[in-house]
Amino acid sequence: MLFPLTRESFEQQIPLIATGPQYAYYWGKPRDILRRLLISFVSVIILYFILGKLLGDGGLALVQILSIVAGFYWLWNPIYSASIRNARYRRLPYSGFLRGKILEVFVTDELIGEEQTVNNRGELVIIENRERRINLEIGDESGFVAQVQSPLKRTHKALKAGQTAELLVLSKQPNLSRISDYTEAYIPSQDMWVGDYPYLQRDVFLQVRRELGGVNEVEDAIRRRATRVQRRRR
């Protein structure tokens, strides 16, 4: 089932500025931080010793400002990267809340990057970095099918075909007849999010699903277990 959303609701769910989870996503691993630190260091050196000499004393203030910006590149770059990614989604004018079902669950081995190194014989060797990922095929009665992917976790064992899945879909068409993109998925029965990148302001998304009459399958399951326990005690 597809529920069209207002532009205001859409913009609340996909923020303009990076959220905490989005910043953490782009913060990366230690090697990513070291790479950004190296870029910051080299940029400051270039600004001081090359641009500083070209501009002379008259451009000292400009060089200092640029050096401060470059020096903190390692810190602000994740905000910039996440905001650019959000902006790409926000350029799509129409959106909807999709409530569908998991059609299939499967695991793949994905290539996420390559590294170059030299072996003992001095030969260049390319090392492939691979990661096991969970894949969900999600569809609804209209025939729409989306594939959502995420790094594999132990909790993903609870995901099964037939479970309800909810996500935001984006389109260039007012009637949402053609879907251009979509976000990560929420699985209510497991209270679980599945997706590579946390596009959504998740508390706002959950509020929207409640307003649309979303069934909180987690709460229902808890109530059923509590009822069974009470009956046994009696």
N, C-alpha and C positions, 0 to 999 in steps of 0.2 A: 504494500500500500504506500502511495506517495502523497505527501502533504506539502503543497507549495508554501514557501516561507516569505515573509516580508524582507525587504532589504535591510531594515533595522535589525531584525532578528538574526539574519545572516552575518552582519558585521559584528554583532555581539559575540557570535560563536567562533568566528575566525578573526582574531584581533589584528590591528595594523602593526603594533609593536610586539616584538617577541615576548612570549610568556616564559615562566621559569622552566617548564619541561622542554620548550623549544630551544632555549639557551643551552640547557644541559645537553641536548641532542647535538648541537653544533660545537659545544665545548670539546667534545671528542676524547680521544685516548691520550696518554702521555706523549706519544710521538707527534700528535697533532698540536699539542701545546708547545712542544719544543720547536716545531716548524714555525709557528706563529711568533715565538720569541725571537727566533733567528731573523725572521723578516723584519720585526720591529728594530732589532739591533742594527741590521744592515741599512735599513731606511734612515735611521737617525745619523749614522756615519756619513751616508751619501749627502744628506741634507746639510750637515755641518761643514764637511770638507769640500764639497763640490758646489752646491747651490750657494753656500755661504760666501765662497770666494768669488763667484760670479756676480752676486748682488752687492757684495761689500758691506760696509757699515750701515748703509741706508736700508738694506734689506734684512738687518739683524732681527728685528721684531717679527717679521714674517717667517724667517727661518726658525725662530724659537717656537712660534705657534705650531708650525708644521711638524717640528720635531716632537712636540708634546703629543700631537695627534698620532704620529707614526710610532712613538714610543709605547703608546697604549693600544696599538693595533691588536696585540694578542688578547686584550680584554674585550674590546668592543666589536671585533670581527664576528663572533657568534651572534650578537644582536643584529648586526647588519645582514648576515647571511639568512637568518630566520625571517627577518622582516621582508627581505626581497622575495623569499619563497611564499610568505603569506600574501604579499602584494600580487603575485601571479594568480593566486586563487581569487582574490578580491576583485580582479579585473573582470571576472565572469559575472554577468549582470543578474542571473536568476539562480535560485536554489530551491531545494526541497528536502524534506525529511523522509527518508526511505525506511520502511519497516518490511523486511523480507525474511527469508530463511537461509540457513546454511545449506547449500546443495551438495558440497563436497569438501572434505578436509584431506590435505596431503602435504608431505614434506619434500622439499627440494634442497639440493646442494648448490648454492649460488656463488659465483665469482664476485667478490666485493672489492678487489684491488690487486695490484701487482707490485712486487718489489724487485729491484735489480741488485744483484750482489756478485761477488767474484769468488770462484772456488779456489781450491789449493793449486790448481794449474794455471791460474790467472785468466780463466775463461769467464765471460759474462754469463750469468745464470739468472733467469727470470723465475721468481717464486710467486706462485698464485696464492692469494689469500681467499679462502672459501669459508662460507658460513651456512650452517643448516637453518632453513627457514620453514615456518608453517605457512601454508597457503589456504585461504578460505575462498571458495566460490559462493557468492551470495546472489540470490535472485528473488524476484517477486512474480506475482501473477501476470504482470504485463509483458514478461519475457526479458526484462532487464537482468543482466548478469554482470557482476563486478568481481574482480579477484583482488583480495586484500592479503598482503604479505607482511610478516614480522619475524624477527630473529626468534628461533625456537626456544621455548622455555618449558620447564616441567609442568607448569600449570596448564599448558595447552593440551595435555592429555584429556582434559575434561570436555574439549570441544568435539561436537558430533553433528553429523548431518541432521537437519530437521529443527535445530535450535533457532530461535528468533535472533535476528541480527539487525541492527539499526545503524544508519550512517547518514551523512549529509551528501547530497549529490548536487552538482553544479552544471549549468547549461547556458548556452547563448540564446535558447529559444524560450519565449514567455510561457509556453505550455509544457516545458520540460520534455518535449518529445525526443530530443537527442541529448544524451548526457555527455558532457565534455570531460568531467573529472569527478572525483569523489574523495572523501576523507577516510580516516581510520574507522573501524567498526566497533560498536558496543554490543556485547552479548549479555543481555539482561539476566539470563538464568545463571550465569557464572560471575556476574558483576565484573566483567573482564573487557579490556580494550585490546584490540588487535590491529596493528598497523605499523608501518615503518617509521612514520613521522607524526608527532602529536599536533595535528592541525587545529584541533578543536579546543575552545575554552570549555572544558568538560563539565564544570558545574552549571554553566549556562545551557549546554546541550541537554543535561539531565532535567533541568527545569522545563525546557521546551517539550521534552518527551512526556513529562507529567501533564503539561497543559494539553497535549494532544491525546491524552488518555492512555499513555503507555502503561502496560501491565508490569508491575514490579515483581518479576518472577522470583527474585531472591527473597523478598519479604514474604511472598506466598509460601515458598518452601520452608522458611523459618517457622511460619505460623502452623503449617501442617505438622512439622516435627514437634513443635511445642504441644500441639493438641494430642498427638500420639503419646507423648510422655505423660501428660496429665491423665489420660485415660488409663495408662498402665498403673499409675499411682493409686487411682481409685479402685 
